[in-house]
Amino acid sequence: MPIYFSLLIFLGYVHETNPIDYVLSITGHTAIIFLIILALIPHIFFRLGVNFLAHRRSIGLYVFIYSLLHTLIYFALDYQLQWSLVLQEIKLHLYLQLGLLALVCLLPMVLTSNDYAKKILTVWWYRIHKLIYLAILFSIAHYYFLIKLDYNFLIIYTIIFLALFLLPKKNAQ
């Protein structure tokens, strides 16, 4: 994994005029794609007979890691962790508020993504893990308010998100 991040940063410096934006874009898109895949598992993969249940937890952790990495890169590289500037930016920009809300939605899911929490929380565990839909909604809204041009990815993400509500869910817990 550290080699991947080193390669990502290297590609950012070689490929783009603004390497921080490049790395932010890659980590953000990766987080959204993993988040959508995670939400699609009960809808599609079980119907296809593919057992992704064993990988759901790993994919969820990847979503959180990429989202956290995306956030840390933004605050650490763009603002050098100058918290007064960071707080001002959060107050000023809706896309930052929405992105942080998405990250906050992921946190309880990560903290309860073990068998012990599932056993103790029972029904509440399922309710907590429905926060994935809010996380996707906030992530797509974060992306919408961030981009200036090229709405192609936004349209794809939105169509898939809306399809999640139209597809009947197979109970796969």
LINZI-V40107 format. One line per field, one symbol per residue. ss: DSSP state (H for helix, E for strand, - for the rest). phi: phi as a letter, one per 20 degrees, with the letter a starting at -180 (. if undefined). burial: 1 if it has 16 or more other ideal C-beta (glycine too) atoms within 10 Angstrom, else 0. Layout:
BEGIN
ss=???
phi=???
burial=???
END
This chain:
BEGIN
ss=-HHHHHHHHHHHHHH---HHHHHHHHHHHHHHHHHHHHHHHHHHH-------HHHHHHHHHHHHHHHHHHHHHHHHHH----HHHHHHHHHH-HHHHHHHHHHHHHHHHHH---HHHHHHH-HHHHHHH-HHHHHHHHHHHHHHHH-----HHHHHHHHHHHHHHH-------
phi=.ffffffffgfffeedfcffffffffffffffffffffffgfedfffeneeegfdgffffffgffffffgfffffeefcllefffgfffffedfffffffffffffgffffdecffffffelfffffffffgffffgffffgfffefdclegfgfffffffffgeeffeefce
burial=00000001100100000011011111110111111111101111110000010001000101111111111011100000000001001000000111101110110011011000010000001001101100111111111001000000110011011001000000000
END
